[in-house]
Amino acid sequence: MKAKWLVLLLAATAIVSVWFWVQSGARRERPSVLMITLDTTRLDHLSCYGYFRDTSPNIDRLGKRGAVFLKHYSQSNSTLPSHISIFTSLYTVAHDVRIPIRDRLDPGIKTIAEVFRENGYKTAFIGQGTPHTNPESGFQRGFYLCQLQGLLR
């Protein structure tokens, strides 16, 4: 039980640290953008979407200050193609990245992180290093700071 809370505390500390790092370089006339993706999370078990238990108080607070989308659809039931679709705004059939290790995002396809970087934003990715987040797949392309399994790259 203590290990679970320690992991949650470390993750929260990392997110807050990146938030302040991004804020330090952001121009004030532009909005800050924080995108959080949660793998294998069920919408019907988040309190911000009406679940009767208070399961997501921090996400609820973020939603009150930002945007909560009411209609959203996953492009795949697998992490890698779903996230590549989120990062490129393309359907899986268009980016063709489906299988970890084997598939790679075409260098000609821009990611949201690359677009943000081109427009002067600092970008960061914090996540667990898995075959799904393998740098060769294109998953991390465009991020200034990439932290996986506690290692800065």
C-alpha positions, 0 to 999 in steps of 0.5 A, spaced: 500 500 500 505 504 501 508 503 494 502 505 491 502 512 494 509 513 493 508 512 486 502 516 486 506 522 490 512 521 485 508 522 479 504 528 482 511 531 483 513 530 476 507 533 473 507 539 477 515 540 476 514 539 468 508 544 469 512 549 472 518 548 467 513 549 462 510 555 465 517 558 466 518 559 459 511 560 456 509 567 453 504 570 457 499 572 451 499 564 449 495 559 453 498 553 457 496 547 454 496 540 459 494 534 455 493 528 460 492 521 457 490 515 461 491 508 459 485 503 460 481 508 464 473 507 463 469 513 462 464 511 466 468 510 473 470 517 473 466 522 477 467 528 472 463 524 468 457 522 473 460 516 476 457 516 483 463 515 487 469 520 488 474 517 484 477 522 480 477 529 484 484 531 481 481 530 474 475 533 476 478 540 479 482 540 472 476 539 468 472 545 472 478 550 470 479 547 463 475 543 458 472 536 459 470 533 452 463 529 452 464 525 446 470 522 444 472 515 441 478 511 441 481 509 434 484 503 437 483 498 443 491 498 443 495 504 447 500 505 441 495 506 435 491 510 440 496 515 442 499 516 435 492 518 433 491 522 439 498 525 437 497 526 430 490 527 429 490 521 424 486 515 424 490 508 425 489 507 417 492 513 415 498 513 420 499 505 420 502 505 427 499 499 430 504 494 433 510 496 438 517 495 436 515 493 429 511 499 426 514 507 426 511 513 424 512 516 418 517 522 419 513 526 414 507 526 419 507 531 424 506 530 431 502 535 436 508 536 440 512 538 434 507 543 432 507 546 439 515 546 439 515 550 432 510 555 435 515 556 441 512 552 446 516 547 451 513 540 451 514 534 455 512 527 456 512 523 462 510 516 462 512 509 463 517 506 458 514 500 455 514 498 448 508 502 446 512 508 448 519 506 444 522 512 441 523 509 435 515 508 434 515 516 433 511 516 440 515 521 443 517 525 437 517 533 438 518 533 446 523 537 449 523 533 455 522 526 455 522 522 462 521 514 462 521 510 468 524 515 472 530 517 467 531 523 463 532 523 456 
